[in-house]
Amino acid sequence: MQATISTPDKARGARLEARVSSAQKALFQRAADLSTRTLSEFVVASAQEAATRIIQENEAIRLTRAEQIAFVSALLDPPKPNARLRQAAKKYRAQMAA
Protein backbone atom coordinates (compact mmCIF):
# COMPACT_ATOMS: atom_id res chain seq x y z
CA MET A 1 0.00 0.00 0.00
CA GLN A 2 1.50 3.26 -1.05
CA ALA A 3 0.11 6.56 0.16
CA THR A 4 0.65 9.73 -1.77
CA ILE A 5 0.93 13.24 -0.44
CA SER A 6 -2.19 15.27 -1.09
CA THR A 7 -1.94 18.13 -3.52
CA PRO A 8 -3.37 21.53 -2.62
CA ASP A 9 -6.24 21.16 -5.13
CA LYS A 10 -7.73 18.09 -3.39
CA ALA A 11 -10.75 18.70 -1.16
CA ARG A 12 -10.05 18.49 2.54
CA GLY A 13 -12.97 17.69 4.79
CA ALA A 14 -11.37 16.40 8.00
CA ARG A 15 -9.73 18.51 10.64
CA LEU A 16 -6.82 17.61 12.91
CA GLU A 17 -5.71 19.64 15.89
CA ALA A 18 -2.67 19.24 18.12
CA ARG A 19 -1.31 21.15 21.07
CA VAL A 20 2.43 21.75 20.90
CA SER A 21 4.89 23.76 22.91
CA SER A 22 6.05 27.16 21.70
CA ALA A 23 9.47 25.68 20.99
CA GLN A 24 7.97 22.91 18.89
CA LYS A 25 5.82 25.35 16.94
CA ALA A 26 8.84 27.57 16.29
CA LEU A 27 10.83 24.55 15.10
CA PHE A 28 8.03 23.44 12.78
CA GLN A 29 7.57 26.98 11.48
CA ARG A 30 11.28 27.32 10.74
CA ALA A 31 11.31 24.03 8.85
CA ALA A 32 8.15 25.05 6.95
CA ASP A 33 9.73 28.37 6.00
CA LEU A 34 12.90 26.62 4.81
CA SER A 35 10.86 24.22 2.70
CA THR A 36 8.73 27.09 1.31
CA ARG A 37 5.49 25.63 2.65
CA THR A 38 2.90 26.89 5.04
CA LEU A 39 3.04 25.52 8.56
CA SER A 40 -0.08 23.43 7.92
CA GLU A 41 1.29 22.04 4.65
CA PHE A 42 4.57 21.17 6.33
CA VAL A 43 2.96 19.45 9.33
CA VAL A 44 0.50 17.46 7.19
CA ALA A 45 3.18 16.38 4.69
CA SER A 46 5.61 15.42 7.47
CA ALA A 47 2.98 13.44 9.35
CA GLN A 48 1.90 11.67 6.16
CA GLU A 49 5.49 10.77 5.23
CA ALA A 50 6.12 9.42 8.74
CA ALA A 51 2.86 7.46 8.75
CA THR A 52 3.56 5.93 5.34
CA ARG A 53 7.10 4.93 6.39
CA ILE A 54 5.91 3.37 9.66
CA ILE A 55 3.15 1.41 7.93
CA GLN A 56 5.56 0.12 5.27
CA GLU A 57 8.10 -0.90 7.91
CA ASN A 58 5.45 -2.84 9.81
CA GLU A 59 3.95 -4.53 6.75
CA ALA A 60 7.26 -5.77 5.37
CA ILE A 61 8.53 -9.20 6.34
CA ARG A 62 12.20 -9.20 7.24
CA LEU A 63 14.13 -12.43 7.39
CA THR A 64 17.70 -13.24 8.29
CA ARG A 65 19.76 -14.99 5.61
CA ALA A 66 19.19 -18.35 7.32
CA GLU A 67 15.43 -17.68 7.49
CA GLN A 68 15.40 -16.72 3.80
CA ILE A 69 17.10 -19.99 2.87
CA ALA A 70 14.71 -22.02 5.04
CA PHE A 71 11.69 -20.24 3.52
CA VAL A 72 12.79 -20.77 -0.08
CA SER A 73 13.75 -24.38 0.65
CA ALA A 74 10.29 -25.04 2.07
CA LEU A 75 8.71 -23.53 -1.05
CA LEU A 76 10.89 -25.48 -3.46
CA ASP A 77 10.80 -28.78 -1.57
CA PRO A 78 7.82 -28.79 0.79
CA PRO A 79 7.48 -31.61 3.31
CA LYS A 80 4.89 -34.30 2.61
CA PRO A 81 1.53 -33.66 4.34
CA ASN A 82 1.15 -35.59 7.57
CA ALA A 83 -2.04 -37.32 8.73
CA ARG A 84 -3.26 -34.28 10.67
CA LEU A 85 -2.87 -31.98 7.65
CA ARG A 86 -4.60 -34.49 5.35
CA GLN A 87 -7.49 -34.74 7.83
CA ALA A 88 -7.75 -30.93 8.05
CA ALA A 89 -7.80 -30.65 4.25
CA LYS A 90 -10.51 -33.33 4.04
CA LYS A 91 -12.61 -31.51 6.66
CA TYR A 92 -12.12 -28.19 4.84
CA ARG A 93 -13.20 -29.64 1.49
CA ALA A 94 -16.29 -31.18 3.12
CA GLN A 95 -17.25 -27.87 4.74
CA MET A 96 -16.72 -25.88 1.55
CA ALA A 97 -18.81 -28.32 -0.49
CA ALA A 98 -21.78 -27.93 1.88
Phi, psi and omega in degrees: 000124181240122178268148177244154180282131182295143175267157184301336183277353179281142180292140179237117182250339184263152181240144179227130179237148177213142175264128179229162177285165177298322180295318179295316180298318179297319178297313180297319180295319179298315179296320178298315179299317180294332180264009179054044176233161173288165179300315180298314179300317180297313183295315181296313180297318180295317179295320180293317178299316180295317180297315179299316180296315182295318178296315180297319179297326182273344178267343181279142176264126180245128181237147172289170180300317180296321178293323177298315180296316179297319180296310181295321178299318179294326178289317184283328182221072184292151177291155178293143179296136178273179184299319181296318179293318178299319179295318179296320179294319178298316180296319179298313180298321179295319180292322182286334180282337184285000000 
